[in-house]
Amino acid sequence: MFKRLTGLLLTLSLLICAVTMSGCGSDEKPNNGKVASNKLVIYTSMKEALIGGIVEGFKAKYPDIDVDYQSAGAGKIMAKLYAEKESGHMMADIIWTSEVPDFYQMRNDGMLEKYQPAGFDEILNPFDDYDGSFTAARLGTLGIVINTDKISTSPKSWEEIVTNPEYKGAFGIADPALSGTAYMSVALLEKQFGWDYFIRLHDNGAVKSKGSGRVIDDTAEGTLSACLGVDYITAGKIDKGAPLKMVYPPENIVVPSPVAILKGADHVDAAKKFVDYVITQEAQQKVANAGTVPVRKDVEMPEKYNLPRPEQAFAHGIKINYLEILPHKDELINKFSNLFK
């Protein structure tokens, strides 16, 4: 009798759930296999000074969306994404790094959702083959970073680094095997000046550093007199009082930072809102304030960082076909590593 009564009560309870909620035990309701909660998960290699401000602005605009961002090196992010792809479920909705070849690879592997954000016609687009798979969220730049206590006159060309005695044995380059941004800078310089330029750098005593941050630290501390450095990492050191100055020769090294929505994202609507927001004037001003070059022309550029204006970086950036360099990445890294042993 007791078992029969328990069964009747359980059946009645399930019927009530079905009628009133069409499902019990979860606040998130399925929608064509997707999670409909107001949440957004971002994987990014952007530094806290940049991603923190962007997320803060986005949440102020969309307070009902809960944002979870995870920052790591692009290599770790890609390894995590491909592991998730293999498992059959992508945890992230958005990926935002500076490793352009990775985005072409993900596009080839069918991992990206095509989406052209609102306001796209207002930004500088560095991708000639743009199809909505990914959108430039900033025009990251690298230049010659000098220690002003050691270098009295700013270099006017890349050629000075291999001919001026001030740089002999005192110029650093981040290892392209450890940094995607460093790889892109090496690829762009080779495209512009040929491999012979690196042979001459090596012969002038240039040294390979362990990473994009380390090479700037060594320059700030005076271990090096100058380096090939990333804009916003240098800006962070300048803010802390380091005797550094960013110098841009006529041939600009521009490494775009694409943002993309991952195919099968659980929170695709929130992801689209984020991509829309990232290219707004408000968000792009935050990009400039963090010491890097935005994709919009209608922003104020902080004078203390000596950054080029977006239209200048865009016009003078070394042009490269990303699809052509993608298959040769390992070859170029090995070539560099063998030279700078």
Summary of the structure (lengths in Angstrom):
residues: 341
radius of gyration: 24.0
end to end distance: 82.9
largest distance: 98.0
contacts: 1095
relative contact order: 0.17
helix: 45%
strand: 18%
